Amino acid sequence: MRIPNSEHESRPWRIREIAQDFVLEDVWALPVQGGAEEFEALIGMMAFGDPATGESGLTRLLWQIRWQLGRLLGWDEAASALPIPGTKETSLTERLPNDLRDTVGDLNFERLPFTPVYRTESEFASEISNRTVHGVMHLSWVELGEGRYQGQMAVYVKPRGRLGEAYMALIKPFRYLIVYPALMRQMGRAWNARNTEGGRPPWPAATAH
């Protein structure tokens, strides 16, 4: 499911202008395909999903350990007020051009500690800030041809000093071997089951613009 970063970088995504001082950590092809209008369903699935309650017991354990460590060490306390490393800005929303401002409306993540930044017909970006890293989750809707599209997810990061760099290095093998494979399976099952309730996905629609 992981694809070369160059696949993401070859496309004119707006996030590359906005987060140009961030490192593109990795890019993933999601087990999610649909028509042009179904990108909103993917955004809704991510915004209202919770990988900490997935079927993988090991993944749930890793999430619980992370949240417990965060509470114990204060990694997540008042982190939204911290500036992006190397800047005075606290959020990428401060960098948005006029046409991307106010495009996420009242959309909020149900459980995950991400904050929406902007949305277009084929892109959605959200950010997370804690005492180890300022990160971005970028979703895109990539045309495959014949009216079909596939979701991709890119992760951008700016570690906070040596602590952040050490943290990213520590969790990397767990992300690649456990967390992301389990997330992909969970997303694939949820996407395939999205039309089981009266033709609507089993999560709220992300339609606020």
C-alpha positions as CSV (number, residue, x, y, z in Angstrom):
1,M,0.0,0.0,0.0
2,R,2.9,2.4,0.5
3,I,3.9,4.2,-2.7
4,P,7.0,6.3,-3.7
5,N,6.9,9.9,-2.4
6,S,7.7,10.9,-6.0
7,E,4.1,9.8,-7.0
8,H,2.7,12.5,-4.6
9,E,5.3,15.1,-5.5
10,S,4.7,14.8,-9.2
11,R,1.2,16.2,-8.8
12,P,0.3,19.8,-8.2
13,W,-1.2,19.4,-4.8
14,R,-1.7,22.7,-2.9
15,I,-0.3,21.2,0.3
16,R,3.2,21.4,-1.2
17,E,3.0,25.2,-1.3
18,I,1.6,25.5,2.2
19,A,3.8,22.9,4.0
20,Q,7.0,23.4,1.9
21,D,9.2,23.5,5.1
22,F,7.7,20.1,6.2
23,V,9.2,16.7,5.4
24,L,7.1,14.3,3.3
25,E,7.4,11.3,5.6
26,D,5.5,8.8,3.4
27,V,2.6,8.3,1.0
28,W,0.0,5.5,1.0
29,A,-2.4,4.3,-1.7
30,L,-5.7,3.7,0.2
31,P,-8.0,0.7,-0.4
32,V,-10.7,3.2,-1.4
33,Q,-12.0,3.8,-4.9
34,G,-15.1,5.6,-6.3
35,G,-16.4,8.3,-8.4
36,A,-15.4,11.9,-8.4
37,E,-18.2,12.9,-6.0
38,E,-17.2,10.3,-3.4
39,F,-14.2,12.1,-2.1
40,E,-16.5,13.7,0.6
41,A,-17.3,10.1,1.8
42,L,-13.5,9.5,2.3
43,I,-13.1,12.7,4.3
44,G,-16.1,11.7,6.4
45,M,-14.7,8.2,7.0
46,M,-11.4,9.7,8.2
47,A,-12.9,12.4,10.3
48,F,-15.3,10.1,12.2
49,G,-13.2,7.0,12.3
50,D,-11.1,5.8,15.2
51,P,-8.2,3.4,14.6
52,A,-7.9,2.9,18.4
53,T,-11.1,0.9,18.3
54,G,-10.1,-1.3,15.3
55,E,-10.1,-5.1,15.1
56,S,-6.3,-5.3,15.6
57,G,-5.6,-5.9,19.2
58,L,-2.0,-5.0,18.8
59,T,-2.8,-1.7,17.2
60,R,-5.3,-0.8,19.9
61,L,-2.6,-1.6,22.5
62,L,-0.1,0.7,20.7
63,W,-2.6,3.6,20.6
64,Q,-3.4,3.1,24.3
65,I,0.3,3.1,25.2
66,R,0.7,6.3,23.1
67,W,-2.2,8.1,24.8
68,Q,-1.0,7.0,28.3
69,L,2.5,8.2,27.6
70,G,1.2,11.5,26.3
71,R,-0.8,12.1,29.5
72,L,2.1,11.0,31.7
73,L,4.7,13.1,30.0
74,G,2.5,16.0,29.0
75,W,3.1,15.6,25.3
76,D,-0.4,16.7,24.3
77,E,-1.2,19.4,26.9
78,A,-1.9,22.8,25.3
79,A,0.0,21.7,22.3
80,S,-2.2,23.6,19.9
81,A,-0.6,26.8,21.2
82,L,2.9,25.7,20.3
83,P,4.4,27.3,17.2
84,I,5.2,25.2,14.2
85,P,9.0,24.4,14.7
86,G,11.1,27.2,13.2
87,T,8.3,29.6,12.8
88,K,6.0,31.9,14.8
89,E,2.9,30.4,13.3
90,T,0.8,28.0,15.4
91,S,-1.3,26.6,12.5
92,L,-1.1,26.1,8.8
93,T,-4.3,28.0,8.5
94,E,-2.2,31.1,8.8
95,R,-0.6,30.3,5.5
96,L,-3.7,29.6,3.5
97,P,-4.3,31.7,0.4
98,N,-7.8,33.3,0.2
99,D,-9.3,30.6,-2.0
100,L,-8.6,27.9,0.6
101,R,-9.7,29.8,3.7
102,D,-13.0,28.8,5.3
103,T,-13.3,25.6,3.2
104,V,-13.8,23.2,6.1
105,G,-16.8,24.8,7.7
106,D,-17.8,23.0,10.9
107,L,-16.0,19.8,10.0
108,N,-14.2,18.3,13.1
109,F,-12.6,15.0,13.9
110,E,-14.7,12.9,16.1
111,R,-11.9,11.1,18.1
112,L,-8.5,11.7,16.5
113,P,-6.6,14.8,17.6
114,F,-6.5,16.4,14.2
115,T,-7.8,19.8,13.1
116,P,-9.0,20.4,9.6
117,V,-7.0,23.0,7.6
118,Y,-8.5,23.2,4.1
119,R,-10.5,21.2,1.4
120,T,-10.9,21.3,-2.3
121,E,-12.6,18.9,-4.7
122,S,-9.6,16.5,-4.6
123,E,-7.6,17.5,-1.5
124,F,-8.1,17.6,2.2
125,A,-5.5,18.5,4.8
126,S,-5.6,18.4,8.6
127,E,-2.9,19.0,11.2
128,I,-1.8,17.7,14.6
129,S,0.3,19.4,17.1
130,N,1.9,18.0,20.2
131,R,5.2,18.4,22.0
132,T,7.0,15.9,19.8
133,V,5.9,17.0,16.3
134,H,3.7,19.2,14.1
135,G,2.2,16.9,11.5
136,V,-0.1,17.0,8.5
137,M,-2.4,14.3,7.2
138,H,-3.1,15.0,3.5
139,L,-5.9,13.1,1.6
140,S,-6.1,13.3,-2.1
141,W,-8.5,11.8,-4.7
142,V,-6.4,10.6,-7.7
143,E,-8.0,10.0,-11.1
144,L,-7.4,6.5,-12.4
145,G,-9.3,6.9,-15.7
146,E,-12.8,6.1,-16.9
147,G,-14.4,8.2,-14.1
148,R,-12.7,6.2,-11.3
149,Y,-10.6,7.7,-8.5
150,Q,-8.5,6.3,-5.7
151,G,-7.7,7.8,-2.3
152,Q,-4.1,8.5,-1.3
153,M,-2.8,9.6,2.1
154,A,0.4,11.6,2.6
155,V,2.0,12.4,6.0
156,Y,4.1,15.5,6.4
157,V,6.1,16.2,9.6
158,K,8.2,18.8,11.4
159,P,9.7,17.2,14.6
160,R,10.2,19.4,17.6
161,G,14.0,19.1,18.2
162,R,15.8,16.0,19.3
163,L,12.8,14.7,21.2
164,G,10.6,14.8,18.1
165,E,13.3,13.2,15.9
166,A,13.9,10.4,18.4
167,Y,10.1,9.9,18.7
168,M,9.6,9.6,15.0
169,A,12.5,7.2,14.7
170,L,11.2,5.1,17.5
171,I,7.6,4.7,16.1
172,K,8.6,4.3,12.5
173,P,8.9,0.4,12.5
174,F,5.6,0.2,14.4
175,R,3.9,2.5,11.9
176,Y,5.0,0.5,8.9
177,L,4.7,-3.0,10.2
178,I,1.6,-2.8,12.5
179,V,-0.4,0.5,12.5
180,Y,-0.7,1.3,8.8
181,P,-1.4,-2.2,7.6
182,A,-4.2,-2.5,10.2
183,L,-5.5,0.9,9.3
184,M,-5.6,0.0,5.6
185,R,-7.6,-3.2,6.4
186,Q,-10.0,-1.2,8.6
187,M,-10.5,1.4,6.0
188,G,-11.1,-1.1,3.2
189,R,-13.8,-2.9,5.2
190,A,-15.5,0.4,6.2
191,W,-15.4,1.6,2.6
192,N,-16.8,-1.6,1.2
193,A,-19.6,-1.6,3.8
194,R,-20.5,2.1,3.4
195,N,-23.7,1.5,1.4
196,T,-25.2,-1.1,3.8
197,E,-27.5,1.4,5.5
198,G,-30.0,2.7,3.0
199,G,-27.4,3.6,0.4
200,R,-25.6,5.9,2.8
201,P,-22.2,5.5,4.5
202,P,-22.3,4.5,8.2
203,W,-20.7,7.8,9.2
204,P,-21.9,11.4,8.9
205,A,-21.3,13.1,5.5
206,A,-18.5,15.7,5.3
207,T,-20.4,18.3,3.3
208,A,-19.7,21.5,5.2
209,H,-17.8,24.0,3.0
